[in-house]
Amino acid sequence: MGGMLELPILRQRIHETILEPLIQRFLALCEARDSVVNSRLTDLFECFTGIADAGQADTARTLFKFLQPVYERCIPLIRNCSQSQPLIVSILAFLKSNTDVLFFYVESKEDIQSYHNLLIGVINAYKDTQLQRFASFENATDDEQQTQDLTTFIEILCLAITKTYLPLDLSEASAIDSAKVSLHGLEILLPMMSEDLLKIPLLCTSFFRLLIFISDIAPEAIVQVSEQMLNGFLGCVQSALDNTFGIERVRSALEIVNNFASHCLLQIQKGQQVSPLLAENILKFIPKIFELAMQFSCELEIFNEATSTLFTLIGLNQDSFKAYLNQLLSLPSNIENKSALEQAFTKLLTTSSDDEATPRNFTASKKRNFQIKFESFLIEVSGALCLT
């Protein structure tokens, strides 16, 4: 359909014979206020999803305008038909396709603002009508179907944050940007994201994808949220680092910490103030990340991410790392080998000016050099260093 809409005659014919009748049928069903029409509305939303997926650079604006009547009724339908899970799933799938395809091509500031407002409204409607289902979710390890709508909801937030329009100006209350949309969604998700819920594989994957996107694309936004929300965010990261949700989520959590630490270093480079709350909280991960670098030395992907993250944290605040080392070397289990261990740590931290991790001297090659030195460090302390 996307390609056919390039031809004016075919475009007009498709609009008159296919698209317009679909809209009219949809509007009539919305007015029916009868539960038996929910299945028909579900079918129509699947059709509209196909239309959204057909969008291309030169047809997206036309389709975006065509679907306006559908957008306008998404929020009322979510609120009024909250007991119809198939319909809720189909509405969210439709919005996911729109955010992924059509919204990608939208350039008009008014259209962007309008769609952001729509997503904010959808988030609020979903919160009011659906989230209570997951408040006490237990033993849900294999229940992908029951959480399909929640997973799709999170995917919409992921897609919204990837469409962030920079520079962010979060001080303007009137400017609802993509980052704010995703953060608003995250704010209502964090209190209910229990370990049982996050043990559902697809849901957990989507949720941590959202956390990664926020830490990577809009770290400026996270420093302006409440302390409670930041603690909830980093609490999920801590659970992942503890290998609660599997090895892939350990890697995700390492990436998130690395992103935040890199953001803080960049702020220093720019001569801007670093958020004390964010910096203090991510530096608390140093012991766990050092432990992971030791534990997963044979798991290349985890080891690379762990040593990279550790290097970034040391660059951010080497004194915090040294304080941890002093605690480590003071353990009764390390007293006997303390002198040798001190020498090994000194070699690990002794760098030339070319290798030093500073805000102005921070590249992938230097991370790689640190990784090589850490590999040598592991050989040197093998059998001598105890972490507990």
C-alpha positions as CSV (number, residue, x, y, z in Angstrom):
1,M,0.0,0.0,0.0
2,G,2.8,2.4,0.8
3,G,4.2,2.2,-2.7
4,M,0.8,2.4,-4.4
5,L,0.1,5.7,-2.6
6,E,2.8,7.3,-4.6
7,L,0.4,7.4,-7.6
8,P,-2.2,10.1,-7.2
9,I,-5.0,8.2,-9.1
10,L,-4.4,5.0,-7.1
11,R,-4.1,7.0,-3.9
12,Q,-7.5,8.5,-4.4
13,R,-9.1,5.2,-5.4
14,I,-7.6,3.4,-2.3
15,H,-8.8,6.3,-0.1
16,E,-12.3,6.2,-1.4
17,T,-12.8,2.4,-1.7
18,I,-10.7,1.1,1.2
19,L,-9.5,3.6,3.7
20,E,-12.5,5.9,4.1
21,P,-15.0,3.0,4.5
22,L,-12.8,1.5,7.2
23,I,-12.8,4.8,9.1
24,Q,-16.6,5.1,8.8
25,R,-17.1,1.6,10.0
26,F,-14.8,2.2,12.9
27,L,-16.6,5.4,13.9
28,A,-19.9,3.7,13.8
29,L,-18.7,0.9,16.0
30,C,-17.3,3.4,18.5
31,E,-20.7,4.9,18.8
32,A,-22.5,1.6,19.2
33,R,-21.4,1.2,22.9
34,D,-22.1,-2.5,22.7
35,S,-19.7,-5.1,24.1
36,V,-20.4,-7.4,21.1
37,V,-18.6,-4.9,18.8
38,N,-15.3,-5.2,20.7
39,S,-14.2,-8.1,18.5
40,R,-15.0,-6.1,15.4
41,L,-13.1,-3.1,16.7
42,T,-10.2,-5.5,17.4
43,D,-10.2,-6.6,13.8
44,L,-10.3,-3.0,12.6
45,F,-7.3,-2.1,14.8
46,E,-5.4,-4.9,13.2
47,C,-6.3,-3.4,9.8
48,F,-5.1,0.1,11.0
49,T,-1.9,-1.5,12.2
50,G,-1.3,-2.8,8.7
51,I,-1.9,0.7,7.3
52,A,0.6,2.2,9.7
53,D,3.2,-0.4,8.9
54,A,2.8,0.5,5.2
55,G,4.0,4.0,5.8
56,Q,7.0,5.3,3.9
57,A,8.8,8.7,3.8
58,D,6.5,10.2,1.2
59,T,3.2,8.7,2.4
60,A,3.6,8.8,6.2
61,R,2.2,12.3,6.6
62,T,-0.9,11.4,4.6
63,L,-1.5,8.2,6.6
64,F,-0.8,10.0,9.9
65,K,-3.5,12.5,9.1
66,F,-5.9,9.8,7.8
67,L,-5.5,7.9,11.1
68,Q,-6.3,11.0,13.3
69,P,-9.9,9.9,14.1
70,V,-8.5,6.6,15.3
71,Y,-5.9,8.2,17.5
72,E,-8.6,10.4,19.1
73,R,-10.6,7.4,20.1
74,C,-7.8,5.2,21.5
75,I,-7.9,6.7,25.0
76,P,-11.7,6.5,25.4
77,L,-11.7,2.9,24.2
78,I,-8.9,2.0,26.6
79,R,-11.0,3.5,29.5
80,N,-14.4,2.2,28.4
81,C,-13.4,-1.3,27.2
82,S,-10.9,-2.1,29.9
83,Q,-12.3,-5.6,30.4
84,S,-11.6,-6.6,26.7
85,Q,-8.0,-7.7,26.7
86,P,-7.9,-8.6,23.0
87,L,-9.1,-5.1,22.2
88,I,-6.6,-3.5,24.6
89,V,-3.8,-5.5,23.0
90,S,-4.8,-4.6,19.5
91,I,-5.0,-0.8,20.4
92,L,-1.5,-1.0,21.9
93,A,-0.1,-2.9,18.9
94,F,-1.6,-0.2,16.6
95,L,0.1,2.5,18.6
96,K,3.4,0.6,18.7
97,S,3.4,0.4,14.8
98,N,2.5,4.1,14.6
99,T,5.3,5.1,16.9
100,D,7.7,2.9,15.1
101,V,6.8,3.7,11.5
102,L,4.7,6.8,11.0
103,F,6.0,8.9,13.9
104,F,9.5,8.3,12.6
105,Y,8.7,10.5,9.5
106,V,6.7,13.2,11.3
107,E,8.4,16.6,11.1
108,S,5.6,19.1,11.9
109,K,6.1,20.4,15.5
110,E,2.3,20.5,15.9
111,D,2.0,16.8,14.9
112,I,4.9,15.8,17.2
113,Q,3.3,17.7,20.1
114,S,-0.1,16.2,19.3
115,Y,1.3,12.6,19.2
116,H,3.3,13.2,22.4
117,N,0.1,14.3,24.1
118,L,-1.7,11.2,22.8
119,L,0.9,8.9,24.2
120,I,0.8,10.7,27.6
121,G,-3.0,10.2,27.6
122,V,-2.6,6.5,26.7
123,I,-0.1,6.0,29.5
124,N,-2.5,7.5,32.0
125,A,-5.5,5.5,30.7
126,Y,-3.5,2.3,30.8
127,K,-2.3,3.1,34.3
128,D,-5.9,3.7,35.5
129,T,-7.5,0.7,33.9
130,Q,-4.8,-2.1,33.6
131,L,-1.8,-1.8,35.9
132,Q,-3.7,-3.0,38.9
133,R,-3.8,-6.5,37.3
134,F,0.0,-6.7,37.8
135,A,0.2,-5.3,41.4
136,S,0.4,-8.7,43.0
137,F,1.6,-10.9,40.1
138,E,3.1,-14.2,41.3
139,N,4.4,-17.4,39.7
140,A,4.3,-15.8,36.3
141,T,7.4,-17.2,34.8
142,D,5.8,-18.7,31.7
143,D,2.8,-16.4,31.4
144,E,3.8,-14.4,28.3
145,Q,0.2,-14.2,27.1
146,Q,-1.2,-12.7,30.2
147,T,1.4,-9.8,30.1
148,Q,1.3,-9.3,26.3
149,D,-0.3,-5.9,26.6
150,L,2.2,-4.7,29.3
151,T,5.1,-5.8,27.1
152,T,3.6,-3.9,24.1
153,F,3.1,-0.9,26.3
154,I,6.8,-0.9,27.3
155,E,7.8,-1.3,23.7
156,I,5.9,1.9,22.9
157,L,7.9,3.7,25.5
158,C,11.1,2.3,24.0
159,L,10.1,3.5,20.6
160,A,9.2,6.9,21.9
161,I,12.5,7.5,23.6
162,T,14.4,6.5,20.4
163,K,12.5,9.3,18.6
164,T,13.8,11.9,21.0
165,Y,14.2,15.3,19.5
166,L,17.3,17.0,20.8
167,P,18.2,19.3,22.5
168,L,16.0,18.4,25.4
169,D,14.5,21.3,27.3
170,L,12.8,19.7,30.3
171,S,12.4,23.0,32.0
172,E,9.6,24.0,29.7
173,A,6.4,22.5,31.0
174,S,4.7,23.1,27.7
175,A,7.2,21.0,25.7
176,I,6.3,17.3,26.1
177,D,9.1,15.6,24.3
178,S,9.8,11.9,23.7
179,A,12.0,11.6,26.7
180,K,9.3,12.9,29.0
181,V,6.8,10.5,27.5
182,S,9.0,7.5,28.3
183,L,10.0,8.8,31.7
184,H,6.3,9.3,32.6
185,G,5.6,5.7,31.6
186,L,8.6,4.5,33.5
187,E,7.5,6.3,36.6
188,I,4.3,4.4,36.8
189,L,6.0,1.1,35.9
190,L,8.8,1.1,38.5
191,P,6.7,0.6,41.7
192,M,5.1,-2.6,40.2
193,M,8.1,-4.2,38.6
194,S,8.5,-7.1,41.0
195,E,11.0,-9.9,40.6
196,D,8.2,-12.3,39.8
197,L,7.0,-10.0,37.0
198,L,10.4,-9.5,35.6
199,K,11.0,-13.2,35.5
200,I,8.8,-13.3,32.4
201,P,11.4,-13.3,29.6
202,L,9.8,-11.1,27.0
203,L,8.6,-8.6,29.5
204,C,12.0,-8.4,31.2
205,T,13.8,-8.0,27.9
206,S,11.5,-5.1,26.9
207,F,11.8,-3.4,30.3
208,F,15.6,-3.4,30.4
209,R,15.7,-2.3,26.8
210,L,13.7,0.8,28.0
211,L,16.2,1.4,30.8
212,I,19.1,1.1,28.4
213,F,17.6,3.5,26.0
214,I,16.9,6.1,28.7
215,S,20.4,5.8,30.1
216,D,22.0,6.1,26.6
217,I,19.8,8.6,24.8
218,A,18.4,10.8,27.6
219,P,20.6,10.6,30.7
220,E,20.0,14.4,31.0
221,A,16.4,13.5,31.8
222,I,17.0,10.9,34.5
223,V,19.0,13.3,36.7
224,Q,15.9,15.5,37.0
225,V,13.5,12.8,38.3
226,S,12.7,12.3,41.9
227,E,15.1,10.6,44.2
228,Q,12.5,7.8,44.7
229,M,12.2,7.2,41.0
230,L,16.0,7.1,40.6
231,N,16.3,4.7,43.5
232,G,13.6,2.5,41.8
233,F,15.5,2.6,38.5
234,L,18.8,1.7,40.1
235,G,17.2,-0.9,42.3
236,C,16.2,-2.8,39.1
237,V,19.8,-2.4,37.9
238,Q,21.1,-3.9,41.1
239,S,18.8,-6.9,40.9
240,A,20.0,-7.5,37.4
241,L,23.6,-7.2,38.4
242,D,22.8,-9.9,41.1
243,N,21.9,-12.2,38.2
244,T,18.3,-12.4,39.3
245,F,17.0,-12.3,35.7
246,G,19.7,-14.2,33.8
247,I,23.1,-13.5,32.3
248,E,21.8,-11.2,29.4
249,R,20.2,-8.9,32.0
250,V,23.6,-8.7,33.8
251,R,25.0,-7.4,30.6
252,S,22.1,-4.9,30.3
253,A,22.7,-3.6,33.8
254,L,26.4,-3.2,33.2
255,E,25.6,-1.2,30.0
256,I,23.2,1.1,32.0
257,V,25.8,1.8,34.7
258,N,28.4,2.5,32.0
259,N,26.1,4.9,30.2
260,F,25.4,6.9,33.4
261,A,29.1,7.0,34.4
262,S,30.0,8.1,30.9
263,H,27.4,10.8,31.0
264,C,28.9,12.1,34.3
265,L,32.4,12.2,32.8
266,L,31.0,14.1,29.8
267,Q,29.4,16.6,32.0
268,I,32.8,17.2,33.7
269,Q,34.4,17.5,30.3
270,K,31.9,20.2,29.4
271,G,32.5,22.1,32.6
272,Q,29.0,21.4,33.8
273,Q,27.9,20.3,37.2
274,V,27.4,16.5,37.7
275,S,24.3,15.4,39.6
276,P,25.6,14.4,43.0
277,L,22.7,12.0,43.5
278,L,23.4,10.1,40.3
279,A,27.2,10.0,40.7
280,E,27.0,8.8,44.3
281,N,24.6,6.1,43.5
282,I,26.4,4.7,40.5
283,L,29.7,4.7,42.3
284,K,28.1,2.4,44.8
285,F,28.2,-0.3,42.1
286,I,32.0,-0.4,42.1
287,P,32.2,-3.5,44.4
288,K,29.7,-5.5,42.4
289,I,31.2,-4.6,39.0
290,F,34.7,-5.5,40.2
291,E,33.2,-8.8,41.4
292,L,31.6,-9.5,38.1
293,A,34.8,-8.7,36.2
294,M,36.5,-11.3,38.4
295,Q,33.7,-13.9,38.2
296,F,33.0,-13.7,34.4
297,S,36.6,-13.6,33.2
298,C,35.8,-16.5,30.8
299,E,32.6,-15.0,29.6
300,L,33.9,-12.5,27.0
301,E,30.9,-10.3,26.5
302,I,30.2,-9.9,30.2
303,F,33.9,-9.5,31.0
304,N,34.3,-6.8,28.3
305,E,31.3,-4.8,29.5
306,A,32.3,-5.2,33.2
307,T,35.9,-4.0,32.7
308,S,34.7,-1.2,30.5
309,T,32.3,-0.1,33.1
310,L,34.9,-0.4,35.9
311,F,37.3,1.7,33.9
312,T,34.6,4.4,33.5
313,L,33.8,4.4,37.2
314,I,37.5,4.7,38.1
315,G,37.8,7.6,35.7
316,L,34.8,9.2,37.4
317,N,36.2,8.8,40.9
318,Q,39.4,6.8,41.5
319,D,39.2,7.6,45.2
320,S,36.0,5.6,45.5
321,F,37.7,2.6,43.9
322,K,40.7,2.9,46.2
323,A,38.4,3.1,49.2
324,Y,36.9,-0.2,48.1
325,L,40.3,-1.7,47.6
326,N,41.4,-0.8,51.1
327,Q,38.3,-2.5,52.5
328,L,39.0,-5.6,50.4
329,L,42.7,-5.8,51.5
330,S,41.6,-5.4,55.1
331,L,39.6,-8.6,55.0
332,P,41.0,-11.3,57.3
333,S,41.1,-13.7,54.3
334,N,43.5,-11.3,52.4
335,I,45.9,-10.3,55.3
336,E,48.4,-13.1,54.5
337,N,48.7,-12.0,50.8
338,K,48.2,-8.2,51.4
339,S,51.6,-7.1,50.2
340,A,51.5,-9.0,47.0
341,L,47.9,-7.9,46.4
342,E,48.8,-4.3,47.0
343,Q,51.5,-4.6,44.3
344,A,49.0,-6.1,41.8
345,F,46.5,-3.4,42.4
346,T,49.2,-0.7,42.0
347,K,50.1,-2.1,38.6
348,L,46.5,-2.2,37.6
349,L,46.0,1.5,38.5
350,T,49.4,2.8,37.5
351,T,48.9,4.4,34.1
352,S,50.8,6.5,31.6
353,S,49.2,9.8,30.6
354,D,48.0,8.1,27.5
355,D,46.1,5.4,29.4
356,E,44.7,7.5,32.2
357,A,40.9,7.6,32.4
358,T,40.1,11.3,32.7
359,P,37.2,13.3,31.4
360,R,39.4,14.7,28.6
361,N,41.2,11.4,27.8
362,F,38.6,8.7,27.5
363,T,38.5,6.5,24.4
364,A,37.7,2.9,23.5
365,S,41.4,2.1,23.0
366,K,42.1,3.1,26.6
367,K,39.3,0.9,27.8
368,R,40.9,-1.9,25.8
369,N,44.2,-1.2,27.4
370,F,42.6,-1.4,30.9
371,Q,41.0,-4.7,29.9
372,I,44.4,-6.2,28.9
373,K,45.9,-5.0,32.2
374,F,43.0,-6.5,34.1
375,E,43.6,-9.9,32.4
376,S,47.2,-9.7,33.7
377,F,45.9,-8.7,37.1
378,L,43.6,-11.8,37.2
379,I,46.6,-14.1,36.5
380,E,48.7,-12.4,39.2
381,V,46.1,-12.5,42.0
382,S,44.7,-16.0,41.1
383,G,44.3,-18.0,44.3
384,A,45.4,-15.1,46.4
385,L,42.5,-12.5,46.4
386,C,39.3,-13.2,48.3
387,L,36.3,-11.0,47.9
388,T,34.6,-12.0,51.1
